[in-house]
Amino acid sequence: MMTAVTTEPVLLDVRHVRKYFPVNKGVLLRKPVGWIKAVDDVAFTIAPGQTFGLVGESGCGKSTLAKLILLLEPLTEGDIMFDERSVTGLRGDALKNYRASVGAVFQDPFSSLSPRMRVKEIVGDPLAVTTDTPRSQIEARVSEVLEQVGLNPSTASNYPHEFSGGQRQRIAIARALSASPRLVILDEPVSALDASIRAQIINLLKSLQQELGVSYLLIAHDLGTVRFLSDVVGVMYLGQLVEKSTSREVFTNPLHPYTRALLSAALPVRPDVQREEVVISGEVPSPLDPPSGCRFYARCPAAMAICENVQPLLAEAEDGHEVACHLYPTSSPAGANATP
Amino acid sequence: MAESGVTTRLVRGRRLRWSWRTFRRLPLLPGLILALVVICALFARWMAPEAPTFGKLSDAFIPPAWIEGGSSAHLLGTDSLGRDVYSRIIYGARVSLVVSIFAIFIAGSIGTVMGLASGYFGGRLDGLIMRLVDIALALPTILIALVLVAVLQPGIVTVIVVIGCLSWANYARQIRGEVLTVKERDFVVLARSIGSSPARIMSRHILPNVFNTIIVLATLQVGSVILLEATLSFLGLGVPPPEPSWGQMVAEGRAFIVVAWWMALFPGLAIMFTVLSMNLMGDWLRDLLDPRLRQL
């Protein structure tokens, strides 16, 4: 019953998290008329030093999940445990420690660095805010992380506009690492970069992980990046995890029809090799009013009668491979993925 | 990829290179006029041939030097009390400069704080501040200034405070708009994610990125502040005589406009050229600091 993943020690434990955004109508009395279910009952764990890859199309709730972990938005339901402590009720020093333990790198290295701050101010900011490190030591630490990400520490007094896109993303990574976090959230870290630079940044992330032992939550729609970096992969569709397993399993033996379609849509490494082509039609349903049964029902090439009314739950279909689909009858009861 | 290329170019263009090209579009004549005004204000004692308050009644109503009856001792003639108009205009530059610098500093500070708070916190505070701005912009500025100056002790400090407190609204509205866009950018979101306090985010992350706007607004406002001071002085509520101010000189000249037109005309021209130059400089600075226009 226990998967290979959950027997390891757990750093981050996302427990049945939900995030609903209210939709208000009316000018004077703004009444909620509905809820956008951006994240709807998502659960997964990340082990120390491990990378969890989260894939899914735009608007499926990946980035909202990142915001929830960064405490930028309050949870609607569920809990997030970091080091076996709930992060939702943290106050004071405990909260500061958590903020220091979690770094983040965002997609656009132009928007994520203030054009009016020097590199050393940008990189040292998490240290200055989340720790009581004296100023002199902050400078030393800034030089250290800049070196780690492959930048010359003598450029610490420069402004971001003096760097190229790839260098700027290195600065963003240096900032995420400056307070020595144990988890770094990588929200589309290479999507805005050129293909040549992308490979450098991916390799940098990989070697930094080996060197520092940090965990990554990698959010991306680029399957190649996810495959290369991730140990465990979760596939999200419309606010829910539909499939979760080791990276190798998901990419070589996808079970969920949506995952198959997703993999089929990616450009193949060897275009001359014949592959199964899965084409899905239609649009993603509105998260405001998701279908009652399986959320993928209307677009699924393998839809059955049961799919329309009964929501499939994420359950182990093969050894260590969880999927939320009626195609795979499981012996385990619904919600088996809950137990850490 | 194409999109990020565009971003690259835009942001690269943000870099300000101080070279001769920076000044290529500097409006030369307005620049010279303003430099002259500043020099007059700073070195009035050495620039003016006579003290601004010195006058002999026997020398009253001497016309400008190039007109029949004029004297080379009084280049722009003398006023009803025999004071040298040229010297008084030079000393008057002081009042204009001091009032505009300090009044704009006050207006800018109030407006920046209000705009930052309004844009960053949003919600009810935003609604409250923006209604205050609407009220401030709807008030007849001159009428309110008149009432306030009349109630308070007249003098240069009163004029500064009143003008400052009446012209913050434009800053608040503009800065709020800027803050609304800046606060959505990733570097602000990241600053929030590490738990930075709102005060830290506003001062370290947002304020430096809206500073251009503040500078440009301040420059563009110098003109209207000088005019407002002149108006108040014209109405007898500005800087009390005999200390010279351009507006007050125009007011005094009004009574003698038929017999001594030079008394009102020359300070009037001083106001006009200074305000015009200041506005042109403001336009130049706005274009200079706006990356979209800088590459032109």
Interface residues (C-beta under 8 A of the other chain):
Chain A: L70 L71 L72 L95 K96 R99 A100 V102 A104 F106 Q107 D108 F110 S111 S112 L113 S114 P115 R116 M117 E121 I122 D125 P126 V129 T130 H161 E162 G165 R175 A179 A192 L193 D194 A195
Chain B: M1 S4 T7 T8 V11 R12 R14 R15 R185 D186 F187 V189 L190 A191 R192 S193 I194 G195 S196 R200 R204 H205 P208 N209 F211
